[in-house]
Structure formats: structure tokens, C-alpha cells
Amino acid sequence: MLIKRITQVSALFVAILFGTAAYADCGPSGASIRILASDFPAIHAVAGTAEEMCGSSASEFTRNHTTEARAIMNEAQTPNPAVYTSVIVANSTLVQLMNDGLVRPLNDLVDKYGGDLKPSQLITIDGNVMAIGFMANSQHLFSRTDILEQAGVSGVPETYEDVLSAAAKIRAAGIMEHPIVMNMKTGWNLGEVFNMIYMANGGDLFKSGSAEPNVNNHKGVATLNMMKGLTEYLHPDHLTQASDQTQGLWEAGKAALGIMWGSRGGVILDDEGSSAAVTSNTVLSSAPSVAASGVSTPASTLWWDGITIASNIPDKDAEATFAALVGAMTPEMVSANNDDAIWLIDGYKPGPAAAGVSATAANGANAYPMYPYMGAMHNALGAEIGDFLKGVETAEQTLADIEAAYVLSAKEQGYL
């Protein structure tokens, strides 16, 4: 079983000025490099730079950037040889692959190609480097200051109660009927909203020292009720909306308050796909806390993204893939894509797009839980919460359903 927390998580988010290697060494020639990754600008920058640098020395260099990476990765990496030589992962997806033994330790490759990597980039579990982090991320608050001012709201909201109050004033002023956007698509996104607000309420998803579920309680009820309150000001089809949809609504000027990923900040603040009225009045700030909880913990989870290397591939392909991806992590790559991410690489200059993630981390947000059984809990949350938001079930019944679904899955996987 994996250790419960990744060794370097805290250091990864407290310090922003990290460094990385600037190798031009592409490793063995004639190797196959095949990358599976999510589809957003920062990952395109890393993988694209690797292809530019090392594509000509490889027998093949392919990239699959897809929003379905999480759903297909384990099946793709199970055969021998695996479909991909590398999957670019985040906190939860590393655990997903490690649970099935689908990624290899990187210690030897770090020794050979990672001489300039900082210790805080080495995602280390039980003494083995299992991933190389290159960017940080979290969800946080986006605000349209011009609309807040027009509605008579003083300053950007600091709590979810403030968000609801501001939304009510915006609606009452006749400015927008649905002023809030959030990534609430049924499934993973919906489950993550619960995680963020529940932990900000001081909740623990599992009973101490065990895999037993711990969400069917007053903090779980409070979390669901807060989510239900937010839906009153979300667009009617919020249960179908993830990052692409919420970004689109924001850039179209159809929202005034948003909880979105920091990695969307750069493209929202640039001069493409929106208007000056939107971009010039958009401010990124810390994720709001939950005032009723009595603590000021931001309702968010801290994430890193990084590279892994597949277990079920020839060593030659593994070495070339690692060399190419680490070699892409240069100050020049960062400089060309500075605002696409909170980079953990030399050359990064934090700007307005970094403000929300930096503030969320500085205010003490929790790292996303790295338990092996967290995936089963997240899946149960994402599948069951919709019934409550639709008014089909009570909060208590929904929480009971979540725990029942989790227990069934956890038993099947051997955690209970």
C-alpha cells in the first residue's frame, strides 16, 4: 500500500522558486516516445517542447492530449508493452496508476538525467521517485470587480457566504441572473467540489488511521447544503459544465464570480477569446473559506502535475522518454509560456495569473488526499451528489448512499 501522503507535497506548494534541468541529451536514439496527457496549455508546452527537441532522434514521437486521460490511462498502460511510454499525471492519477503497478521508479533516470532537478520536484514514495513535478495548481476565486462594484459589493469575496451574498446582490440589481460559474459536471468535477468545501469545513473524508468512510455527519450535511445554495446562482446546466465550459462562460462575459482552476488564469487574462471589459476587470484571488466552519482554510485542494514513466515498456523507450520530458523543462520553455502555469522550473516569473494559486497555497489550503482508496471515495461522491442537488434525495440519504457506494468499491479493491 502506498504511504498516505506524498513526501514532498508541502514543500512543493510553500516554495515557488524551483529549478530544473536544461538537458539537450535526448537519451538513446531510435526509441519510441508515446505520451498521454490532459489537454491544457501548460502540458502542451512541456510535451511540445520535448517533441521539438527530441522528435527527430526517436523512431516515433506521439502525443495524445485528451480530457479523457484519467478514464483511459490504466487500461492503456496495462498491456505489455503499454500503449504509452509516459502519462503526465496529477496527485490523484499517480495513485491511480501506482495502485496497479503501472509506473516505474525513476531513481536511476534521475541520477543520469536529472542532475539539476530540485529535491522538491521529486515526488518520492517510500524512497522511490515516482514522478517529476513541473507545475502547481488549485481551484480558486475569479472575480469581475466592475460587476461587484456595480452591484454595491465592497471588495472580492473571502468566504463562500460572501460569494452567495454578492451573487444575490448582482441578481437583485438585474445585472446577471446566474452570476456564478463552477466546475460541477457530474462525476469527478462534482466530487472535487465536495472535497474542497468539506475539508474547508474541517471534515476528514476517512476515519483516523483507516479506510473507513467519514462523510455522513453534520459537516457533510453542511457541505451539501452549501453546494445546493451555490446552484441557485449557477447556470441551469451546471451539472454538465467542466473547465472548458466555465472558461467559455467567463470569457463571454456571462459570469461575475467563478471557482476555476488556476491553470485557466493565463488564457482567461490574455487578449484572445474575450473582451477588454472582461480581462481588464478580472481579478484572481484565494479560494474562499467557509465562515460557518470557524476556520479560515481555503476551500480548495493543492495539486501538482508531473511526468511518469510506464512500467511495461522497454528500458530504452523509458530512458528516452524521461530524457526528452526532463530536457523540455528549461527556462526558455517557461519564458515562452510563463503565464500558462505556476511553473516549478527556473525562469518562472509569477504574474497576475499566478495570484490565485499562490494566495490559496499561502492561506493554508489542503493538499489533495493521497490515500490509495481516495479514488473510490471521489468516484462515489461524483456519482451520488447529483440526486441531492436535483432535489431527489435528502442530504442524509445522499451521504448514506455515498458511504455505501464507497464501501462496496473499497471492499472490491481490498481496502476494507
N, C-alpha and C positions, 0 to 999 in steps of 0.2 A: 504493500500500500504506500502511496505517496505520503511524504510528510505533509502536515496540514497547511503550512504556509511556505511559499517560496522564499528562500533565504534573503534575496536582495530586494524584495518589494519596497520596503520602507525607504532604503537609500535611493531607489530609482526615482521616487517622487519628491523627496526632500531636496535633492540636489538637481539642478538643471544643467549645469555646465559640465557635460561629459565629453569624452573624446572617443575616437575610434580609429581604425586602421585606414591607411591610404594606399593599400597594395595595388599594384598593377599586375601582380602574379595571378594568372588565371588557373593555376594548377595543371593537372595532366591534360594534354591536348587530345582531341578526338573523343572526349567524353560526352555523355548525354546529360543535358540540364533541362529539367522539366518542372515548372513552378506552378503551384496552385495558391491563389491568394484572393482576398476580398478586393472589391472594386472601389477604391477611392484614391485620390491624387497622391498621397504620400507613398503608398505601396507601389503605385505605378512608377514613381520616381526612383525608388530603390531597385525594383526589378528591371525597369527600363535601362537604368544606368549599367546594371550588371550585363544586360544583353549587348549594349553598345560596346562595353569594354571587352567582353569575353565571348560574344556570339560567334566570332569568326574562328576561334580556336576550338570550339565544340563541334561534335558531329551533328548535334541538333540543339537548339535552344528554343523552348516553347514556354509560353505563359498563358495561363487561364485565370483571368480576373473575373470573379463571379460573386454575386450576392448569395449564392448557394454553397459557398465553400464549406461552411460549417456542416451542412447537411450531407455533403458527398465525401468529405475527406477520409473518414475511417474506412468506408467501403473501397475507395480508390487506393488506399495505402495498404490494404490487407494482402493483396496478391504478392507473389514473389516472381518477377520484380514488381515493385509498386508502380502505379501509374505516374506518380510524380516523385522527383528526387528531393523536393523541398515543399513544405507547406508553410506559408507565412501565417503565424498564429498570434493570438492574444492570450490573456490569462487562462480563460476557461477552455479554449480549444487546445492548449498544450496539454492540460489534464485529460481532455477527451482522447487525444492520441496516445498519451502515455499509459492510460488505463488498458489499452490494447497492445502495448509494446511496439508501437509503430514509428517511434522516433529513436535515434541513436544518441548516446553520449558524445559530446563534442570536444572532450578534453584534449585528445591528440591533435585534432584540427586547430583548436585554439593555440596550442603550443607551436604549431607550424605556421599558421597564417594570421594569428590574432595578437601579435606582439604589442600592438598599440591599443587594444581594447581595454577599457577601464573595468575594474572588478565589478562595478555596479551595473555593467551591461551584461554580465554573465549570469544568466538565470540558472541558479545552482540548486539541485535537489539531491540530498543525500551524498554530497560530494561530487556529483556529476553535473557538468554544464550541459543543459538540455536545450537551451535556446539562447540566442543573442538578441537583446533588446535594442531597438533603434528609435522608438518614439513612445511618448506618453500620451494618454488620452483620458477623458472623462466627459460625462454629460454635465452641462451647467446652464446658467440662465443667459438668454439673449433678450435684450430689451430695445424697443423703439422709444427713445427718450422724447421725441417730438410728440408721439401719441400720448405718452404718460403725462406730459406737461399739459397737453390739450384737455385731458380728462381731469386735470387737477390733482394728479398723483405726485407727491413730493419724493424725488429720488427713485432709484431702482429698487425693486422688492428684495428683501433679505430673508424672508420666510415664505413658506407656502401659503400661510394665512395672508401675508401681504400680496402675494400673487393673486389670490382669489379676490381680495378687496379691490385691487387695481383692475382686474378683469370686470368686476361688477360696475365700477365707475366708467370704464370705457364703453360698456354696453349701454349703461344708463344715459351716457352723453350722445348716444346714437352714432358713435364712430365706427364700431365693429360689433357685430352680433356674436362672432366667435373669435375672440382675440388671442386665444392660447393655441399653440401647437406643441405636441409631444409625440415621441415615437411610441405609439401604443398599439401597433399591429399585433393581432392575436398571435400568440406563440412567444418566441424568445424576447421580443421587444416589450411585450406586456409584462412578462415575468420580471424583466430587469427593472421596470418602473416600481413594481412591488418591492424588489430587493432594496432599491435606493431609499425609498420612503420608510420601509420597515426598519432598516438599520439606523436611519436617522432618528427613528422613534426609540432607539435603544434596544431594538429587538435582536435576538440571536436566532438564526434560522434552525439551529440544531441544539439539542440539549448538551450541556457541557460534557466534553470528552467522549461524545458518542455520535453515531449517525442517526439517532432518533430525531424525528421532526419536532419543531417547536414554533409553529406559526399559529396554531389555533388557540389564541389568547387575546387579551384586550388590546395589545399592541397590533396584532394582526387585524382586528376589527377596525381600529383607528386608521390603519394604513388603507384598508379598502374604502372606508368612508371618505378619506382624503382623495383617493383616486376617483371616487364617484363624484365628489364635489368639483374636481377639475374637469370632468367630462361635460359638465353643464356649460362650459365655455370653450370646449373643443369643437372642431368641425364635425358635423354629423357622422362622417365616415372615418372617424379616428381609429377604429379598430382595424383599418386596412392601411394605416399610414406608418411608414418607417422613414429612414433618413432622407431618401430621395424626395418623398412626398412633402415632408415638413420643410426641407430646404426650399423646395419649389414654392410652397405657400409663402414662406418668408420673403423670398426674392420677388415674388409677385405683389408684395405689399399687403398681403391678406392676413397678417398676424402682427401682434404687438408684443407678445411675451412668448418665449419658446424655451423648452428644455431640449437641447440638441447636443450632439457630440462636438467636442472641441475641434476635431479634425474637419468639421464643416466650416469653421470660422473663417479660414482663409478664402474659400470660394464664395462665402456669403459677403465678405467685406471687399472683394475685388470689384472691378468695374465691368464685369461681364455678367449677363443674365439678369440684371436687376436695374435699379434706377438710383440716381444720386440721392433722391429723397429717402430711400431705404438705407443705402450703405452709409451715408453720412450721419445718420441718426441711430445706427445700430451699435449698441454697447454690449460687450461680453463681460460677465461678472461671475462671481462664485455661484455654485448651485445653492439654492435656498435651503435653509434648515426648516425644521418643524417646530414652531414655537410651543405647541402644546406638549411637546416631549420634555421641555425643561432643559434641553441641552442645545448647543449651537453647532452640532455636527452637520456638515452639508449633506443633503440628500442626494448622494451620488456614489459611484464606485470608481476607484482609480484603476487604470488599465495600462498595460504596456503592449506593444506589438513587436514581434521579433521573428527571426528565422529559425527553422528547424531543418534537420536532415533526416531523410527516411531510413528506417532500419533495413527494409527489404530491397536494397539496391546494391550493385557492385561498389566496392570501395573506391574505384576510380571515379565513378559518377558522383559519389558522395564528396570526395575531395574537391573535384572541380566545381561542384555546385556551391560548396561552402566558400571556396576561394573567390568565386565570382560575386557572391552576395556580400561578403565582408569587404571585398575590394570596391564595391559600389558605395560603401558608406564613407564618402570623402567630404571634406569641407566644400569642395567645388559643387558636389551634388546638392549639399544643403543650401549653399548660396543661391543656386539656381531655383530652389524650391522652398525657400526659407519659410514662407507663410502657410505651407501645406500641412505642417505638423508641429508639435512640440518635440523637436528633434533631440535625441540623446547623443549627438555627434558634434565634434568640433566644427566651428564655423557658424553655429546657430545664433541668431540674434533675435531674442524674443521681441515681438511686436504686439499690436492690438489683438491679433488673432490668438495669441497665447494667453491673454489676460484671464480668461475664464478658467482654463485648466490650472494655471498657476495659482489663482486665488482659491480654487476648490481644494487643491492639494495643501496649500498653506493653512487653510482653515480646518484641516484635520479630517478630511473625508476618508472613509474606509476603503482599503483595497478590496477588489472583488474576491470573495472567498475562494480559496484554492483547495477545497476538500475534493477527494476523488468522487464523492457522491453528490457534489453540488449540481452536476448536470441533471441528475434525476429530479432534484428539487426544482431547478429552474424550469425544466420541462413541465412539471406538474403545475407550477404557478401559471405558466403561459397558456396552458390548456384549459384551466378551470376558472380563472378570474372573469372571463368574458360573461359567464352566466350571471354573476353578481352585477356587473356594470349594465347589463341589459335588463335588470330587474327581475330575472327569473328565479334567483335564489337569494336567501338572506346571507349576510356576511358570515355568520356562524356556520351555515351549511356549506358555503363555498370553502371555508377554511378546513372543515372536516373532509370535504372532497379532495382538497389539495393534499392533506396528510395521507389519506387513503391511497391516492394515486402514487404518491411518493413511496410509501411503504411497499406497495406492490412492486414497483420498479427496483427499489433498493434491495428487496429480497431476491428478486430475479438475478441481480448483479452481485449478490453475495455480501452486501454491506450490512444487512440486518439478518 
